[in-house]
Amino acid sequence: MEAYEKEESNTVLPQSAFGKAIAHTLRLWPSLVRYIDDGRFRIDNNPIENTIRPIALGRKNYLFAGSLDGAQHAAIIYSLLASCKMNDIEPFKWLKETRSKIPDYPPNQLYRLLPGQK
């Protein structure tokens, strides 16, 4: 593909849409093929995009949170649910087990109730 793009870059107008696309790809080529040299890199970023999709979708919903406090509370809930997911904890079960403990817990120890903490 790189050879094709280098060859085509000599035959297309640089300011055309195709010419700009080729120039952009060739500029980024070392980054695009990095996964070939280092097996730790993935060929795509779908897992990351799937992880952040709920946050991106929620961003529109934050406009209708009603107030700044409402939006902050929603962000806290999203963070806690994401922590559950990262720690392979079923969120509803965690919420049921934790909500009754919160009122009696010392404020400086609340972090111990976070998903994944012992």
Secondary structure, 3 states (H helix, E strand, C coil): CHHHHHHHHCCCCCCCHHHHHHHHHHHHHHHHCHHHHCCCCCCCCHHHHHHHHHHHHHHHHHCCCCCHHHHHHHHHHHHHHHHHHHCCCCHHHHHHHHHCCHHHCCHHHHHHHCCCCC
